[in-house]
Amino acid sequence: MEILEIIKDLQANGVTIKTDGNFLELEPPEKITNELIERLRKHKPAIIAELKREQRREKVLKMLEERPETQRAFVTDTESNRHDVILTLAIRNAGTCELLIPKYKYDPFAVLEIIQKSGIQ
């Protein structure tokens, strides 16, 4: 995937990349070239989406780390996608995943019920 390659390439070259809303923040400024700026502009929406996905993933993993007795953690993102709720779920010793749920169908209580009924420990 080209987007992951861009992010990894930046990090390997000592460039920190973050997202702040719909903006990219890059440091240090002396490593930012015109060629890099053009490459980022071309892929900006996808890069921002990937950085936000990784932030959500890190957040649920941190929740599990901070609460050793907890088996599952999830966060919902209602801002990143105009039509869908993004639900990021982490299950201890199993992994993480994301679900796109249409906003008009999203019911947080139904999500909790499904997670509880799943029996995943």
C-alpha positions in Angstrom: 0.0 0.0 0.0 1.5 3.3 -1.1 0.2 5.3 1.9 1.8 3.1 4.4 5.1 3.2 2.4 5.0 7.0 2.5 4.4 7.1 6.2 7.1 4.5 7.0 9.6 6.3 4.6 9.0 9.6 6.4 9.6 7.9 9.8 12.7 6.1 8.6 14.1 9.4 7.4 13.5 11.1 10.8 10.3 13.0 9.9 7.5 13.0 12.4 4.1 13.1 10.8 0.9 13.8 12.7 -2.6 14.8 11.8 -4.5 17.7 13.4 -8.0 17.5 12.0 -7.6 17.9 8.2 -4.0 19.1 8.4 -0.7 17.3 8.4 2.0 18.3 10.8 5.6 17.5 9.8 8.8 17.9 11.8 11.6 18.9 11.6 11.0 21.6 9.0 14.6 21.3 7.5 13.7 17.8 6.2 10.6 19.0 4.3 11.3 19.4 0.6 9.1 20.7 -2.2 9.0 17.2 -3.7 7.8 15.8 -0.3 5.1 18.4 -0.1 3.8 17.6 -3.6 3.8 13.9 -2.8 1.9 14.5 0.5 -0.6 16.8 -1.3 -1.4 14.1 -3.8 -2.2 11.6 -1.1 -3.3 13.8 1.8 -6.8 12.5 2.4 -5.6 8.9 2.5 -2.6 9.8 4.7 -4.9 11.6 7.2 -7.3 8.6 7.2 -4.4 6.2 7.9 -3.0 8.3 10.7 -6.4 8.6 12.3 -6.9 4.9 12.0 -3.6 4.3 13.8 -4.6 6.8 16.5 -7.8 4.9 17.2 -5.9 1.6 17.3 -3.4 3.0 19.7 -6.1 4.4 21.9 -7.9 1.0 22.3 -4.7 -0.8 22.9 -3.7 1.8 25.6 -7.1 1.3 27.2 -6.4 -2.5 27.6 -2.9 -1.8 28.8 -4.2 0.6 31.5 -6.9 -1.9 32.6 -5.4 -5.4 32.9 -8.7 -6.9 34.0 -10.5 -5.7 30.9 -10.8 -8.1 28.0 -12.3 -5.7 25.4 -12.1 -2.0 24.6 -13.6 0.0 21.9 -13.9 3.6 20.7 -16.3 5.2 18.3 -15.4 7.9 15.8 -18.4 9.9 14.5 -16.3 12.7 13.0 -13.9 11.2 10.5 -16.5 9.8 8.1 -19.6 11.8 7.1 -21.8 8.7 6.5 -20.5 6.1 8.9 -19.5 5.6 12.5 -16.0 4.0 12.8 -15.9 1.5 15.6 -12.4 0.4 16.7 -12.4 -2.7 18.8 -9.5 -4.4 20.6 -9.7 -7.8 22.2 -6.9 -8.8 24.6 -4.6 -11.4 23.1 -6.6 -11.5 19.9 -6.1 -8.2 18.0 -7.9 -5.1 16.8 -10.4 -4.4 14.0 -12.5 -1.6 12.7 -16.1 -1.6 11.6 -17.9 1.0 9.5 -21.5 1.3 10.6 -23.9 3.6 8.7 -24.7 6.5 11.0 -28.5 6.0 10.5 -28.2 2.4 11.7 -25.7 3.0 14.6 -27.0 2.0 18.0 -24.3 2.0 20.7 -26.4 -0.2 23.0 -26.8 -2.8 20.3 -23.0 -2.8 19.8 -22.5 -3.3 23.6 -25.0 -6.2 23.6 -23.3 -7.9 20.6 -19.9 -7.6 22.2 -21.2 -9.0 25.5 -23.0 -11.8 23.8 -20.0 -12.8 21.7 -18.4 -14.5 24.6 -15.0 -13.5 23.5 -12.7 -13.6 26.5 
